[in-house]
Amino acid sequence: MSGILRATGLHAGYGAGDIIKGVDAALGQGAIVTIIGPNGSGKSTLIKTLAGLLPARQGEIELEGKRLNDLSPPKRVRAGIAYVPQEYNVFRNLTVLENLKIAREFMGAGRSRMLDDEVAGLFPELAAHHKTQAGNLSGGQRQMLAFACALTVRPKVLMLDEPSAGLSPKHMGDVFDKVQRVNAMGVSILMVEQNAREALRISHTCIVLAGGRVRAVAPANEVLGMKDLNSLYLGDATLH
């Protein structure tokens, strides 16, 4: 299974049992891949394991052919992976500008960074809030700030865990628009998303996860055309 980011035979979990069980998954260069599945299927566990926040019990994780298993989360960021969690993705007691400065300084002087004007152009709505504490932003604005912080390290891969969770339809649309624009800049994106149909509209590939295992991998438009996504979760549908 080829791709810029690849997992092979991945097992991980909390406590004694595995939540993901032998997962094979790949993110193609320049692609948007969305992972969908019912609650409790292991979607967030998978993405946290790829980010290094949860150790892999079995299997391999590779970025551009280089093994990541033994790298800490900060070292995975330096290797080229940025991760935006669903919650606690900004420092709410700090201002917008302070959040962005911390993100830039995290990588150290030797790492190339996305230019400030690129970030400003992508997130103009943040410009008027540089002195605002992140905790006083709307949910959509905080999500934009989390994106901006992740992009200051110029990642090769951006991983997003439920980026539209809890947002209004307008802010949800803004988030998916930003995902497309970031992808157009050459960043490969792996996204976990409960709003499956909205996410699949902008994705190239869909990975269906259920019971900790991959049920299907298919072009996103093919999955989007299905009337009943639950049949995928249950393993009743066949996709190629």
C-alpha positions, -999 to +999 in steps of 0.1 A: +000+000+000+018+031-012+015+067+000+033+096+017+020+083+051+014+046+055+002+023+083+006-014+081-009-040+104-015-014+131-027-023+165-033+002+193-057+008+222-061+018+259-057-007+287-056-043+279-076-045+247-069-032+211-093-007+196-077-008+162-068-043+150-045-048+121-053-016+103-037-010+069-041+026+056-024+050+033-025+087+025-016+094-011+008+123-020-013+155-025-046+137-016-074+143+009-084+111+026-114+109+049-118+082+075-155+075+083-172+050+106-197+047+134-189+059+169-164+037+187-149+023+155-114+035+163-111+065+140-096+089+166-075+061+180-060+055+146-052+092+140-037+096+175-015+066+169-002+080+137+005+113+155+024+094+182+001+103+210-008+066+215+019+039+210+015+013+183+014-021+199+020-038+166+026-027+130+045+000+112+040+037+106+060+053+078+063+088+064+079+089+029+093+054+036+109+063+069+098+045+100+081+067+127+072+042+154+100+053+177+096+090+172+080+112+198+051+135+188+074+165+186+098+146+164+070+135+141+060+172+137+096+179+127+095+150+103+065+167+086+033+157+103+009+183+119-021+172+139-051+192+150-071+174+177-109+178+180-106+194+215-079+214+233-063+225+200-054+260+211-042+278+243-074+295+253-058+317+279-034+332+253-041+356+225-043+346+188-009+361+182+007+343+211-007+310+199+008+316+165+042+326+180+043+295+201+036+274+170+064+291+150+089+288+179+081+251+185+101+241+154+132+261+162+152+283+139+164+256+115+130+246+101+114+263+071+081+278+081+050+290+062+054+327+056+033+350+078+016+365+047+006+331+035-011+323+068-027+358+069-040+353+033-055+319+042-070+331+075-079+368+071-106+364+097-079+361+124-061+394+115-086+415+134-083+392+165-045+391+171-050+405+206-081+385+215-078+356+239-084+324+220-110+314+246-131+344+235-132+333+199-162+315+183-158+278+178-152+283+141-126+310+147-108+287+172-107+260+146-092+284+121-066+294+146-057+257+152-053+252+115-031+283+112-009+271+141-005+237+125+004+252+091+032+275+105+055+245+106+049+238+069+038+202+072+039+176+045+008+159+061-020+176+080-041+153+102-075+166+114-097+149+140-134+160+136-126+195+123-163+204+119-175+190+152-199+214+170-198+241+143-227+258+126-233+250+089-216+282+079-185+276+099-185+240+088-184+252+052-156+275+060-136+247+075-140+224+045-131+253+022-099+259+041-091+221+039-094+223+001-072+254+000-045+239+022-045+208+000-041+230-031-009+243-015+005+208-017-003+195+018-016+159+020-046+157+044-059+128+065-092+137+081-115+119+106-150+133+102-185+124+114-201+147+088-193+121+062-212+135+032-198+170+036-162+157+040-165+132+011-175+160-013-140+174-010-121+142-006-103+119-030-104+087-011-126+073+017-115+048+043-143+031+062-135+019+097-157-002+118-150-024+148-114-013+147-109-028+112-109-013+077-141-023+060-135-006+027-112+018+008-128+035-022-129+067-042-148+093-022-173+100-050-182+063-051-190+062-014-208+096-017-231+081-042-243+054-019-277+059-004-270+039+028-235+044+043-245+022+072-243-008+049-206+000+046-202+000+084-219-033+087-198-048+059-229-055+037-217-034+007-190-042-017-166-015-030-135-019-052 
